[in-house]
Amino acid sequence: LFTGILIILFMPMLFMQLSFIKILPLKGAIAKIEKPDLSVGNWFSEAYQTQIEKYLNQNFGFRNFLVRLNNQLKYSFFKKAQANGVIIGKNNYLYEESYINTYYARDFIGKDKIEEQMQKLHVIQDSLESHGVDFLLLFAPGKASFYPEYIPDTYDTPKSITNHQYFVEKAKSLEINHIDFSSWFISLKDTSTYCLYPKTGIHWSYYGMNLATDSLVAYIENLRNIDMPDLVWETIELKRDLFGVDNDIEEGMNLLFPISNFAMPYPEINIVQDNKIKPKTIVIADSFYWQLHNAGYSKSLFDAEFWFYFNQIYPPRNENNPPVKDLDLLDEIYQRDVIILMCTEPFLKRNFWGFIDECYAQVTHDNSREKEIKLIISRILSNDEWANSVREKANEKQIEFEEMLQLDAEFIYNKSKNKPNQQK
């Protein structure tokens, strides 16, 4: 008995050294703790002991199996999920609590705040349009709004207007270019041949994502009067072995056994790019755009950069990959054809991660600049001698008179503001 107990006690240490059984790694947002190097300094400061304790707690033998066993017991017997914010609904449908709170309008930020944001967005859209840049607002769907029937009864409370509903209402009244994928998916729920939203995932299904992408391309083609690359749907295969993000919540729960699920549709799609136009695009979005980006659509359908949460740029521009806050926002935007802002329901309370406020501040300042430049142009045109000198300069440079007029006016404006000479 004593020998058996010793073997059991030493098994984790032996497994840690020899790894004689393959155990699946845990999934989710797990910060890996590195094994510290031993030195005289960190030994006597006790930094080594503190760090090695953390390392051993994360890496002792059979840990991953024991974590999964613990999670499985809590899920099977108590319907509890050992994952941050995860709620187990009826028939084992999985939710994140923030989506449920959003569905019941518990995070409503108020009509005044929404109206303020959308009025600013209206100004932004008009300003970008004057520079030949189109703006498009996308409302991604939410799991609780799509499957309210499986939300646990304990969350059932009287509903009022949600952030999503009022944002969409103001987008319509202000004629802001937008696609409401949330309402569209709900309208298709009972008639769609294939599942638009998974049971054990939080994002739209792989099929639903491609359906939305197809509609997005059609909308931009109509908006800009261009012919973009085509999504050619070859086949759609139903699979019970889910992949991508169709079971991302379940994977984050780290269970021993899979949750009973239904088959999900996986289309095979080819992209036809011959003689097509790929608009230069910036997509400012949350995690719902990752599926499009990982499917390669940022490059095959668009010439796009993904600004995740209006912070990090994907794909990285270089090894340093500057954050968005270090860029000249308007300079970046004016080089593009389309700016897409996409947000799912729980994140609407975050004011689009500051994009609207920052862009509005710069656009309104830029508009005052444009007004002053237009006044300078009027002064030039009202003076025949001055206008003729600009015309002669245009002939020398072999450019149009209007272009030379704009360049001279910008030069005078920059000089008056003590800005560097930007005339070429």
N, C-alpha and C positions, 0 to 999 in steps of 0.2 A: 504494500500500500504506500509506504514511504517513497519507494523508488518510482512508483507510478505518479505520485504527486510531484516529485522533482522533475520528472520528464515533462509533465503538463506545464509546470512553471517555466521550464527552460525552452519549451517549444516556440514561443514568440521570438526569443532571442536567436534560436537556431534558424528559424524561418527568415528573420531579418538578415542574417548573414548568408544563407544558402539559397533562399527563394526557391525551394524545391516544389512548391505548388504555385500555379499561375492564378492570381487573384485580380479581378478587374479593378482598374483605378476608379476612384470616386469622380463624379461629374458635378459641374456647377462652378460657382465663383469661389474657388479654393486658392488661397494664397500659399504657395509652396514655401516652406521654411528650409533654408539652406543649412547644411552641416557646417558649424563654425570651425575655423582653424585654431589649434591650440598654440598659445604662446605664453611666455612668462607674464607679460603685461595683463592679458585678458584673464589669466588664471587668478592672479592676486586681486584683480578688480572685481572678480566674480562674474564678469560678462560672459566668459566661456560657459560656466555652469548654468547660467540662466538660459543661454541660447541652446545649449545641448539638451536641456530638459524639454524645451519647446520642440526641438527637432525629434527627439525620441518619442514624445507624445503623439507626434504626427506620423511617425514611421515605424512604430513597433510592429512586430509580426502579427499577421491576421487582423490588423486594425480595420482595413477596408471591409473585410467580411463581417466583423463584429458591428461596425457602424450600420451596414446594410441589414444585418439581423435585427438590430435595435429598431431601425426605421420600419422594417417589415412588421414587427410585432405591434408597434404603435398604430400603424396603418390598418392592419388586419383586425385588431381587437378593439381599438378606440377611434378609428377613422380620423386619426391625427397625422398631419404631414410634418416631418422634420425638415422643412424647407421654409425659408423666410417668406412670409406673407401668403403661403399657399393654403387654399381652402378646398376641402373635398366636398363636392356637391352631391346631389341625388344621382343615383346610378353610377357613382364614381366619376362623374365629370369633374375635371380639375379647373380651378380658377385661381387667379391672384386677387387678393382682397381689394386692392385698389380699383380693379375693374368693377367689382360689386358696389363699392362706395360711390363710384362714378355713376353707375346705373341708377342708383337711388338718389342722386343729386346731393350727396353729403359733402361734396367738395366744390359746390357751386360758388364761383368767384363773384357773382353779382352782375346784373345787367349793365351797370355803368362802366365797369371795368372792361367787359366784353365790347361794348359799344366804342369805348376809347380805342381799344386795340384794332378793331375793324375799321374805324375811321382813319387811323394811321395807315392801315394796310391799303385802304382805298387811295390815299395820297401816294403811297409807294408804287402801287400798280400803275397809276397815271404817269408818274415820273419816269418809271422804267420804260413804259410804252413810248414816251417821247424820245428815248434813246434807242429805240428799236429792240427792246428787250421785253419779252412776255413773261408775266407772272402767273403762277398756277398754285392754288391752295388745295391740298388733298386731305380729306378726313378719313383716316384708316378705321376699320371696324374694331369693335371691342367684344371680347368673349361673353361678358355678362349681358350685353345688349342683344347679342345673337342667340344666346341660350339662357334666357331668364327663367325658363321652366325648371332648370336643374339647380338653381341657387338654393342653398339651405333655407328652410323656413325661418330660422332664427334671424335672418337678415331682412325679412319681409317687413317693409314699412311703407307708408303712403309716399307716392312719388310726386315730385314737382319738376319743373323745367330743368333740364341738365345743361351743362356747359356746351356739349355738342349740339343740342337742339337750338340753343340761342346763337351760337356761332354760325350755324348754317343759315338760320333765319336772317342774320345781319349780312351774311355773304350774298344772299339772294337780293336783299333790298338795296345793297350798295353796288350790285352788279360786279362783284369780285369773281374773277375766273376761279371756279372750284369744281371738284368732283367729290360727292358725298358717298364714298364707298360703303360706309356703315349702313346707311339707309338702303342703298342698292342691294347689299348682301341680304339684309333682312327681307326685302321684297322678293328675292329669289329663293329664299329658304325652302319653301314648300314646293317649288316647281323645278329647282335645279336637279339635273340628272345626277350630278356628283356632289360630294360633300364640300362645302365651302369653308368649314371651320372644324378642326379636329376635337376629339374628346379630351385628350390628355396633353394638348399643347395650348399655348396662349396666343400664338400668332395665326394669321389666316393660313389655310392649308396651302400646300404646294400648288394644287390645282387652282384654288382661289386667287393666289398671288399672280399666277399667269393670266387668269381671266381679267384681273384688275390691270395688269400690265398691257394687255391687248387693248383695253378701253383707254388707258392713258395715252398710248401711241396714237390712237384714232383721234382723241381730243386735241393733241398737240398738232397733228397733221391739219386738222380743220382750223385751229387757232392761227397757225403760221402759213397755211396754204402750201404745205410741202409734202413730199412723198418720203416717208421714213422707212427703214427696214421693216420687213413683214415677219410676223410670228406665224409660221406654218405648223399647224397642229397635225402631227402624223398619227400617233396612236395614244390611247389612254389606258393604262393598265391598273387594275385594282390590286393592292398589296396589303397584306396584314403585317408584313415586316416594315414598320414605319421608319422613315429616315428624314433627314433635314430637321426642321423644327416642329414637325407634326406631333411629336411627343416630348417637347422640350421640358415641360413642367415635370412629367413623370421621370425623365432622366435625372433631373435635379433633386428628386426625392430619394434617389439611391436606394431602391428596394431590391430584395433578393429575387422576387418574381414579378413578371410583367402584369400590368393591369389589363383585364379583359377589354378588348377594343374591337372596332369594326374596321373593315378594309378601307384604305384611303386611295384616292385616284392620283396617279402619277403620269402626267402627259409627257410624251416625247415631242419636243418642239425644235424645229430648225429655223434659223434666222436667215432670211434672204436679204443680202446687203447690196447686190449689184445695182449700180446707178441710183442709189438711194441717198438721202440726206440724213446725217446724224447731227442733230442740233447740239451746239455747245451748251452744256447745262451744269448748273449747280443744284444739288439736291440736299436740302437741309431737313433732316428727319431723325426719327427715333429708330428703334430696333426693327420696325416693320419694313424698312427699306433694305435691311441686310439680305433678305432673301433675293431681292432683285439684283443687288450688287454681287452676291456670291454666285448667282446664276450667270453672271457675265454680262448682264444687260447694260451696265454702266458704259461698256465699250462697244457691245454689239448693236445696241439700239440707239444709244446716245454717245456723245463725247462728254462724259459726265464725271464730276467729282462729287463724292459723298461727304458732306459735312455733318458728322455724327454729333447730335445734340448741339449744333452750332459751336463745336469745339475742335474735335480732331478731324483731320482730312484723310480720306481714303480714296484711291490708293495713296500711300505716302509720297510726297513730292521728292523728298530726299531723305537721307539718314537722320536728319534732325527733325524733319516734318513739322514746320512751325504751326502752332495752334492758330485758329481763325482770328483770335483777337490781335495777333501780330500782323495781320494783313491789312492792306488798304481796301476796305470793304467795297466802296463804290467802283474803284478801279477794277476789282475782280468781277463785279457784277456786270459792268458795262462791256466787258470782253465776251460775255455770253449771249446766247440767243434766248434761253429759257431759264427762269429761276423757279424751282419747285420747292414748296414748303409743305411737308407732310407730317401729320401728328395723329396719334391714336388717342382715344377718349380720355384715359386717365392723365395724360400729360397736358391737356388743354389748360389746366389750371396753372401751368408753369409759364404762360405767356410766350410760348414758342421759344423758350430758352434765351430770351432777350433779343432775338433777331429783329422783331418788328420795331422795338424801341430804338435799337442801334441804327437800323437802316433808315428809320423815319428821321432821326436826328441828323444823319448825314445827308439824306435826300433834301430835306427842307433847307439846310445850309447850301446845298448844291443848287437848289432852285433860286435862292437869292443871288447866287453867283451868275446863273443863267440870265436872270432879269437884268443885272448890271451889264453883262456882256451885250444883251440886246439893246440897251440904251446907248452903249458905245457904238454899236453898228448903226443905229439911227443917226447919231452925230456924224459919223463918217459919210453916210449917204446924203446928209443934208448939206455937206460941204463938197462942191463939185471938184475943187482942186485936190482935196484929200481923197475923194473917191477915185479920181483919175490916177493918182499915184498908186493906189492899191491895185487898180486894173493893170497898170504897167508892170507892177511887181508880179501879178498873176501870170502875165504873158511871159515874163522872163523865166519864171519857174515852171511854165507850161502846166498850170493847174487852172481849175475853174475860178472865176472871179468870186463866187460865193464862198468857196473854200478859203481863198486868200483873205477875204473879208473877215471870216470867222477867226482865222489864225491871228490877224492883226488885232482884232478886238480882244482876244484872249491874252495876247502879249501885253496890251495896255492894261488890262485888268490885273494880271499877275504883277506887273511892275508897280501898279498903284497899291497893291497889297503887300509889297516887298517880298514877293514869291520868286523863286528861281525862274529864269527865262525858259519857257517851255516851247517857244516857237522853233520850228524846224525849217 
